[in-house]
Amino acid sequence: MLKRLTIITLAAALCGAMAFAGELSFRGETDKSPVTYKPGEKMIFRVQLLDDSKPLAGKKLKWTRRGDDQKTDKGEAVSSATQPLIIETSIDMPGFVHITVNVFNDNGKAAKDAKNKDIKFDGGAGVELAKLASLPEPGDFDAFWAKQKEKLAKVPLKSSLTEIPSGNPKFLVYDVKVDCVGGKPVSGYFAKPKDAAAKSLPAQVNFRGYGVGSAMLYTQAGKLIFSFNTHSIENGKDEAYYKKLGEGELSGYAFNKEQNSNPETAYFNGMILRVLRALEFIKAQPEWDGKNLIMQGGSQGGFMALVAAGLDADVTRCAAVKPWCCDLGGVTLGRLRGWRPDYTAALDYYDPVNHAKRIKGETVIFSGLGDYACPPSGLTVLYNNIKAPKQIEYTQGVTHGYAPPNPQKFILSNK
């Protein structure tokens, strides 16, 4: 149940453009909070093209509307210095619409920023969010995970820690390997304050987004931190090492549909078992206070953080930024697809929307209304399935890889 709505209205998108005199940006907003519309209610998007934060006239704009109702629409306009582009739409069912607006140069080509990416507004709005629901979970969901944990328990919790330079005399840092099921050890960096007393500190596990690389080293006063290496590969190697793996054996990992037809052969199986072993490792540290256990990550890292929180009742807090692979089965209900593996029933065992029902700790989720790598519909289903204290923050104009300065934020919470 959505019990509270907080609205924070600030500025919107700003990105660079070399093809114009100043910096081009779009400011986009709706006529009301974009997460409170009703079925069939008119949604009015006002999108203004700006040059150095001032309205810019005379430029060709093209817009597209998509939606979880599988309807599309598009149009063209010329930017005005006095009036924003007005786009009116609606959706008759619980779900989201996705609006994009592009600006074009005088040569008819889409304007690009300094990184050669399209300059555009990317946002959306939703209807009856509390009614968005996932597919039924597998009937043997808990039994499956009990079996996986039994396999993990057969491997003794044995670790090797190699101290490495911390760059700060107040911390001790280790390159860690921990024995694990599946033929791969857990890999990562473990950092702790040098003079930490026994049972004195909260513990946190950090997870990275999709890709192939080293664990990222983090230190923080008053906290134990384990930085998880997704693939159990070596940490701290040169770029060529990770590039070779990313173009070789780890190319397209987690996207193999044949592997994903069986929950025990899916790439996520070994990944999540290593996640659980990483939690066992950090909870075994004598400095852990035995009470506070935090999961944190973005994109794929958010996916791992959520699954960890669902599988380990000791997790007290989870922060997931634009988490990946939420509501994988939503495409069978017509929802807009994100960037993710093709849906198979076997992946239901890993979908965070199913683990969400079992989360005990406070959970905070961040969603971009223009993010269609991890669509807002899936993150809303995730939020709806959580029974613990929770909050989700939707941000207008935010995609998976871009967040404009001072965007509009809309917060739902049960707290």
C-alpha positions as CSV (number, residue, x, y, z in Angstrom):
1,M,0.0,0.0,0.0
2,L,1.3,3.4,-0.9
3,K,0.8,5.4,2.3
4,R,2.7,8.7,1.7
5,L,3.6,10.9,-1.2
6,T,6.3,13.5,-1.0
7,I,6.9,15.8,-4.0
8,I,10.1,17.8,-4.5
9,T,10.2,20.0,-7.5
10,L,13.5,21.3,-8.7
11,A,15.1,21.9,-12.1
12,A,15.5,19.4,-15.0
13,A,17.9,18.1,-17.6
14,L,21.2,19.8,-18.6
15,C,23.7,18.3,-21.0
16,G,26.4,19.7,-23.2
17,A,26.2,20.3,-27.0
18,M,29.0,21.4,-29.3
19,A,26.7,22.1,-32.2
20,F,25.2,25.2,-30.6
21,A,26.6,28.4,-29.1
22,G,26.0,27.4,-25.5
23,E,24.9,24.3,-23.6
24,L,21.7,22.8,-24.8
25,S,19.3,21.2,-22.3
26,F,15.7,20.2,-21.9
27,R,13.5,21.1,-18.9
28,G,10.6,18.7,-18.7
29,E,7.7,18.4,-16.3
30,T,4.2,17.2,-16.0
31,D,1.1,19.1,-15.0
32,K,0.9,17.2,-11.7
33,S,3.0,14.6,-9.9
34,P,3.9,12.0,-12.6
35,V,3.3,9.1,-10.2
36,T,-0.3,9.9,-9.2
37,Y,-2.3,9.8,-12.5
38,K,-5.5,7.7,-12.8
39,P,-6.5,5.5,-15.7
40,G,-7.5,7.6,-18.7
41,E,-6.5,10.8,-17.0
42,K,-4.9,13.3,-19.4
43,M,-1.1,13.6,-18.8
44,I,0.4,16.9,-19.9
45,F,4.1,17.0,-20.5
46,R,5.7,20.5,-20.9
47,V,9.2,20.2,-22.4
48,Q,11.3,23.3,-23.0
49,L,14.5,23.5,-25.1
50,L,17.1,25.7,-23.4
51,D,20.4,27.2,-24.6
52,D,22.6,28.1,-21.6
53,S,19.4,27.8,-19.4
54,K,17.5,30.2,-21.6
55,P,14.6,29.2,-23.9
56,L,15.8,28.6,-27.5
57,A,13.5,29.1,-30.5
58,G,13.5,27.8,-34.0
59,K,14.9,24.3,-33.6
60,K,13.2,21.2,-34.9
61,L,12.0,18.8,-32.2
62,K,10.8,15.2,-32.6
63,W,9.0,13.4,-29.8
64,T,7.9,9.8,-29.2
65,R,5.5,8.3,-26.7
66,R,5.6,4.6,-25.8
67,G,3.8,2.8,-23.0
68,D,3.1,-0.3,-21.0
69,D,-0.1,-0.4,-22.9
70,Q,1.9,-1.2,-26.0
71,K,0.7,2.0,-27.7
72,T,3.0,4.4,-29.5
73,D,2.6,7.9,-30.8
74,K,5.0,10.5,-32.2
75,G,5.1,14.1,-33.5
76,E,7.2,17.0,-34.5
77,A,7.4,20.7,-33.5
78,V,9.6,23.8,-33.6
79,S,10.9,25.1,-30.3
80,S,9.6,28.4,-29.0
81,A,11.2,31.0,-26.8
82,T,7.9,31.7,-25.1
83,Q,6.0,28.4,-24.9
84,P,7.2,24.8,-24.1
85,L,6.4,21.9,-26.3
86,I,3.1,20.4,-25.0
87,I,2.6,16.6,-25.3
88,E,-0.7,15.2,-24.1
89,T,-1.3,11.5,-23.6
90,S,-2.9,9.0,-21.2
91,I,-2.8,5.3,-20.3
92,D,-5.9,3.3,-19.4
93,M,-4.2,0.7,-17.2
94,P,-1.7,0.5,-14.3
95,G,1.7,1.2,-15.9
96,F,4.0,3.9,-17.3
97,V,4.3,6.0,-20.4
98,H,7.8,6.9,-21.7
99,I,8.3,10.2,-23.4
100,T,11.4,11.2,-25.4
101,V,12.1,14.5,-27.2
102,N,15.1,15.0,-29.4
103,V,16.5,18.2,-30.9
104,F,17.9,18.4,-34.5
105,N,20.6,20.5,-36.1
106,D,20.0,22.5,-39.2
107,N,21.5,19.7,-41.2
108,G,18.6,17.4,-40.1
109,K,20.7,15.3,-37.8
110,A,20.1,14.7,-34.1
111,A,22.1,17.1,-32.0
112,K,24.9,15.4,-29.9
113,D,26.7,16.3,-26.8
114,A,30.4,16.3,-26.2
115,K,30.3,12.5,-25.6
116,N,28.4,12.0,-29.0
117,K,25.2,11.1,-27.2
118,D,21.8,12.5,-28.3
119,I,20.7,15.6,-26.5
120,K,17.1,14.8,-25.4
121,F,14.5,14.8,-22.7
122,D,13.8,11.3,-21.4
123,G,11.0,11.0,-18.9
124,G,7.7,9.5,-18.0
125,A,4.6,9.2,-15.8
126,G,2.6,6.4,-14.3
127,V,-0.9,5.3,-13.4
128,E,-2.1,3.3,-10.3
129,L,1.3,2.2,-9.3
130,A,0.0,0.3,-6.3
131,K,-1.7,-2.1,-8.7
132,L,1.4,-3.2,-10.6
133,A,2.1,-6.8,-9.7
134,S,4.5,-9.5,-10.7
135,L,3.9,-12.9,-12.2
136,P,3.3,-15.7,-9.5
137,E,6.6,-16.8,-8.1
138,P,7.7,-20.5,-8.5
139,G,5.9,-22.8,-6.1
140,D,9.2,-24.3,-4.9
141,F,11.0,-20.9,-4.5
142,D,11.9,-21.3,-0.9
143,A,12.8,-25.0,-1.3
144,F,15.1,-24.2,-4.2
145,W,17.0,-21.7,-2.2
146,A,17.2,-24.0,0.8
147,K,18.8,-26.5,-1.5
148,Q,21.3,-23.9,-2.7
149,K,22.2,-22.9,0.8
150,E,22.7,-26.6,1.7
151,K,25.3,-26.9,-1.2
152,L,27.0,-23.8,0.1
153,A,27.2,-25.1,3.7
154,K,29.1,-28.1,2.6
155,V,32.1,-25.9,1.7
156,P,33.8,-24.7,4.9
157,L,34.1,-21.0,5.4
158,K,37.8,-20.6,4.8
159,S,39.4,-17.4,3.7
160,S,42.8,-16.0,2.8
161,L,43.5,-12.3,3.4
162,T,46.5,-10.5,1.8
163,E,47.1,-7.1,3.2
164,I,47.6,-4.4,0.6
165,P,48.4,-0.6,0.9
166,S,45.4,1.3,2.1
167,G,46.5,4.8,1.2
168,N,45.4,5.8,4.6
169,P,47.1,4.8,7.8
170,K,43.8,4.7,9.7
171,F,42.6,1.7,7.7
172,L,43.7,-1.9,7.1
173,V,42.8,-3.2,3.6
174,Y,43.0,-6.8,2.3
175,D,42.6,-8.6,-1.0
176,V,40.4,-11.5,0.0
177,K,39.6,-14.9,-1.4
178,V,36.9,-17.1,0.3
179,D,36.3,-20.7,-0.5
180,C,32.9,-21.2,-2.2
181,V,30.8,-23.8,-3.9
182,G,31.0,-24.0,-7.7
183,G,34.7,-24.0,-8.2
184,K,35.2,-20.3,-7.8
185,P,36.2,-18.5,-4.6
186,V,34.6,-15.3,-3.5
187,S,36.9,-12.4,-4.4
188,G,37.0,-8.8,-3.2
189,Y,38.5,-6.2,-1.0
190,F,37.9,-6.0,2.7
191,A,38.6,-2.7,4.6
192,K,38.3,-1.9,8.3
193,P,39.4,0.9,10.6
194,K,42.9,0.0,12.0
195,D,42.0,0.2,15.7
196,A,38.5,-1.3,15.5
197,A,37.4,-3.1,18.7
198,A,35.6,-6.4,18.8
199,K,31.9,-6.3,18.1
200,S,32.0,-2.5,17.5
201,L,31.1,-1.8,13.9
202,P,28.3,-2.2,11.3
203,A,29.2,-4.1,8.2
204,Q,28.5,-3.2,4.6
205,V,28.8,-5.1,1.3
206,N,29.1,-3.1,-1.9
207,F,28.2,-4.5,-5.3
208,R,29.2,-3.3,-8.8
209,G,27.2,-2.8,-12.0
210,Y,27.3,-5.0,-15.1
211,G,30.7,-5.5,-16.6
212,V,34.1,-7.1,-16.0
213,G,36.6,-5.4,-13.7
214,S,38.2,-5.4,-10.3
215,A,36.3,-4.9,-7.1
216,M,36.3,-1.2,-6.2
217,L,38.2,-0.4,-3.0
218,Y,36.2,1.6,-0.4
219,T,37.1,2.6,3.1
220,Q,34.8,4.4,5.6
221,A,35.3,5.5,9.2
222,G,33.2,3.5,11.6
223,K,32.4,0.7,9.2
224,L,33.6,-2.7,7.9
225,I,33.3,-2.8,4.1
226,F,33.5,-5.7,1.8
227,S,33.7,-4.8,-1.9
228,F,32.4,-7.7,-3.9
229,N,34.1,-8.9,-7.2
230,T,31.2,-10.1,-9.4
231,H,33.1,-12.8,-11.3
232,S,35.6,-14.0,-8.7
233,I,38.5,-12.8,-10.8
234,E,41.7,-11.1,-9.7
235,N,41.6,-7.6,-8.3
236,G,43.8,-4.7,-9.1
237,K,45.0,-6.0,-12.5
238,D,45.6,-3.8,-15.5
239,E,42.9,-2.9,-18.1
240,A,44.1,-5.4,-20.6
241,Y,43.4,-8.3,-18.2
242,Y,39.8,-7.3,-17.7
243,K,39.3,-6.5,-21.4
244,K,40.5,-10.0,-22.4
245,L,38.0,-11.6,-20.0
246,G,35.2,-9.3,-21.1
247,E,35.8,-10.1,-24.8
248,G,36.3,-13.8,-24.0
249,E,34.9,-16.1,-21.5
250,L,32.8,-13.4,-19.8
251,S,31.4,-11.9,-23.0
252,G,27.7,-11.4,-22.7
253,Y,27.6,-13.2,-19.3
254,A,24.1,-13.9,-17.9
255,F,22.5,-13.5,-21.3
256,N,22.8,-17.2,-22.4
257,K,19.2,-18.3,-22.9
258,E,20.2,-22.0,-22.8
259,Q,21.9,-21.6,-19.5
260,N,19.0,-19.5,-18.2
261,S,16.5,-22.3,-19.0
262,N,17.6,-24.0,-15.8
263,P,18.0,-22.1,-12.5
264,E,21.0,-24.2,-11.5
265,T,22.9,-23.6,-14.7
266,A,22.1,-19.8,-14.9
267,Y,25.1,-17.6,-14.5
268,F,23.2,-15.9,-11.6
269,N,23.4,-19.2,-9.6
270,G,27.1,-19.0,-8.9
271,M,27.0,-15.3,-8.6
272,I,24.4,-15.3,-5.8
273,L,26.0,-18.2,-4.0
274,R,29.2,-16.2,-3.9
275,V,27.2,-13.2,-2.6
276,L,25.8,-15.3,0.2
277,R,29.3,-16.5,1.1
278,A,30.6,-12.9,1.1
279,L,27.9,-12.1,3.7
280,E,29.0,-15.1,5.8
281,F,32.6,-13.8,5.6
282,I,31.9,-10.3,6.8
283,K,29.6,-11.6,9.5
284,A,32.4,-13.8,10.8
285,Q,34.7,-10.8,11.4
286,P,35.3,-10.2,15.1
287,E,34.7,-6.4,14.7
288,W,31.1,-6.8,13.4
289,D,28.6,-5.6,15.9
290,G,26.3,-8.5,15.2
291,K,23.4,-6.1,14.5
292,N,23.9,-3.9,11.5
293,L,24.4,-5.4,8.0
294,I,24.0,-3.1,4.9
295,M,23.7,-4.0,1.2
296,Q,24.5,-1.4,-1.4
297,G,24.8,-1.3,-5.2
298,G,23.6,0.2,-8.4
299,S,22.2,-1.6,-11.5
300,Q,23.5,-5.1,-11.4
301,G,24.9,-4.2,-8.0
302,G,21.4,-3.3,-6.9
303,F,20.1,-6.6,-8.2
304,M,22.7,-8.4,-6.0
305,A,22.0,-6.2,-3.0
306,L,18.3,-7.0,-3.2
307,V,18.7,-10.7,-3.6
308,A,21.1,-10.8,-0.7
309,A,18.6,-8.9,1.5
310,G,15.9,-11.4,0.6
311,L,18.0,-14.4,1.2
312,D,19.7,-13.3,4.5
313,A,17.4,-12.2,7.3
314,D,20.3,-10.5,9.0
315,V,20.4,-7.7,6.4
316,T,19.1,-4.6,8.2
317,R,19.3,-2.1,5.3
318,C,19.4,-2.3,1.5
319,A,20.1,0.6,-0.9
320,A,19.4,-0.2,-4.6
321,V,20.1,2.4,-7.3
322,K,18.3,1.6,-10.5
323,P,18.4,-2.1,-9.8
324,W,18.7,-4.5,-12.7
325,C,16.5,-7.5,-13.8
326,C,13.4,-6.5,-11.7
327,D,10.1,-8.0,-13.0
328,L,11.6,-10.0,-15.8
329,G,8.3,-11.6,-16.5
330,G,6.6,-8.3,-16.9
331,V,7.3,-8.5,-20.7
332,T,4.7,-11.3,-20.8
333,L,2.2,-8.8,-19.5
334,G,3.0,-6.3,-22.2
335,R,5.2,-4.0,-20.1
336,L,8.1,-2.2,-21.9
337,R,11.2,-4.2,-21.9
338,G,14.5,-3.1,-20.4
339,W,18.0,-4.1,-21.2
340,R,18.2,-7.6,-19.6
341,P,18.3,-11.3,-20.4
342,D,15.3,-12.8,-22.3
343,Y,12.7,-14.0,-19.9
344,T,12.6,-17.7,-18.8
345,A,10.7,-19.2,-15.9
346,A,14.0,-20.3,-14.5
347,L,15.0,-16.7,-13.9
348,D,12.1,-16.2,-11.6
349,Y,14.3,-17.7,-8.8
350,Y,16.6,-14.7,-9.2
351,D,14.2,-11.9,-9.9
352,P,14.4,-9.3,-7.1
353,V,10.6,-8.8,-7.1
354,N,10.3,-12.3,-5.7
355,H,13.1,-11.9,-3.2
356,A,11.5,-8.6,-2.2
357,K,8.7,-10.4,-0.3
358,R,11.3,-11.8,2.0
359,I,13.3,-8.7,2.8
360,K,13.3,-7.8,6.5
361,G,15.5,-4.7,6.5
362,E,14.7,-1.2,5.5
363,T,15.0,-0.8,1.7
364,V,15.5,2.3,-0.4
365,I,15.1,2.2,-4.2
366,F,16.0,4.8,-6.8
367,S,14.3,4.9,-10.2
368,G,14.7,7.1,-13.2
369,L,11.4,7.9,-15.1
370,G,13.4,7.8,-18.3
371,D,15.4,4.7,-17.5
372,Y,14.6,1.9,-19.9
373,A,17.5,-0.3,-19.0
374,C,15.8,-0.8,-15.7
375,P,12.2,0.4,-16.3
376,P,10.2,2.2,-13.6
377,S,7.4,-0.4,-13.9
378,G,9.7,-3.2,-12.7
379,L,11.1,-1.1,-9.8
380,T,7.5,-0.3,-8.8
381,V,6.6,-3.9,-8.7
382,L,9.7,-4.5,-6.6
383,Y,8.6,-1.7,-4.2
384,N,5.0,-3.1,-4.0
385,N,6.3,-6.5,-3.0
386,I,8.4,-5.3,-0.1
387,K,6.6,-5.5,3.3
388,A,9.5,-4.1,5.3
389,P,10.0,-0.3,5.8
390,K,10.6,1.0,2.3
391,Q,11.0,4.1,0.1
392,I,11.2,4.6,-3.7
393,E,12.4,7.8,-5.3
394,Y,11.4,8.5,-8.9
395,T,13.4,11.2,-10.7
396,Q,12.2,12.9,-13.8
397,G,14.6,13.2,-16.8
398,V,16.9,10.5,-15.4
399,T,18.0,7.6,-17.6
400,H,20.2,4.6,-16.6
401,G,23.4,6.4,-17.2
402,Y,22.5,10.1,-16.9
403,A,21.1,12.2,-14.1
404,P,20.5,15.9,-14.8
405,P,21.4,18.4,-12.1
406,N,18.7,19.3,-9.7
407,P,16.0,17.1,-11.2
408,Q,12.4,16.7,-10.0
409,K,12.0,14.0,-7.4
410,F,8.9,12.1,-6.3
411,I,9.1,9.9,-3.2
412,L,6.7,7.1,-2.1
413,S,7.2,5.5,1.3
414,N,5.4,3.3,3.8
415,K,7.3,4.8,6.7
